[in-house]
Amino acid sequence: GQNIDQPTEMTATEGAIVQINCTYQTSGFNGLFWYQQHAGEAPTFLSYNVLDGLEEKGRFSSFLSRSKGYSYLLLKELQMKDSASYLCAVINGANNLFFGTGTRLTVIP
Amino acid sequence: ETGVTQSPTHLIKTRGQQVTLRCSSQSGHNTVSWYQQALGQGPQFIFQYYREEENGRGNFPPRFSGLQFPNYSSELNVNALELDDSALYLCASSTSSGGAANEQFFGPGTRLTVL
């Protein structure tokens, strides 16, 4: 089975840094994705980790620890447009993708 | 390059009816996955099709079925609709290559309402 946990909601201030955590217990692991989803829109790709460590891409970074079943998404220099849901998803060996419930981030001025 | 498209955009059905949702994959993609997303929840994996064969299925009953065509487009069929089937149905396409994980590109979704 697949069990992926992340906080339901977070609030942060414009210009600040926020870390969204994700823990997982899955049968079969071939990597972890983070997607961003604005209300009423399709999810869009942010990052992919398959090896332990930090992947940095502009204001967004993602970290993975396979031994701990743990990942986080780090957003720096928050902007109002970053208000969205952030989805943690694990992909298994058959390339089937399983999502957590998503974390709704609200950025306030 | 054309992205993933889905039709229809919105659909209203009554309990007990049947529905067919359609998805055209992105050019060059041979794999299509379907997801159900209830309001305020993350997408839940329904099933995936690779080269016209089912390649994995989530925890959904048999009344959820699908097809993939030779041009890699796909259909999701749901029989005997229930009120809880009301959700956004997302289709995503990707390429499958030798076991490596590949990014899935999502369509805009079909909003299904069951009354």
Interface residues (C-beta under 8 A of the other chain):
Chain A: I4 N30 G31 F33 E41 A42 P43 T44 F45 Y48 V50 L87 A89 I91 N92 G93 A94 N95 N96 L97 F98 F99 G100 T101 G102 R104
Chain B: T31 S33 Y35 G40 Q41 G42 P43 Q44 F45 Q48 Y50 N55 G56 G58 L90 A92 S94 S96 G99 A100 A101 N102 E103 Q104 F105 F106 G107 P108 G109
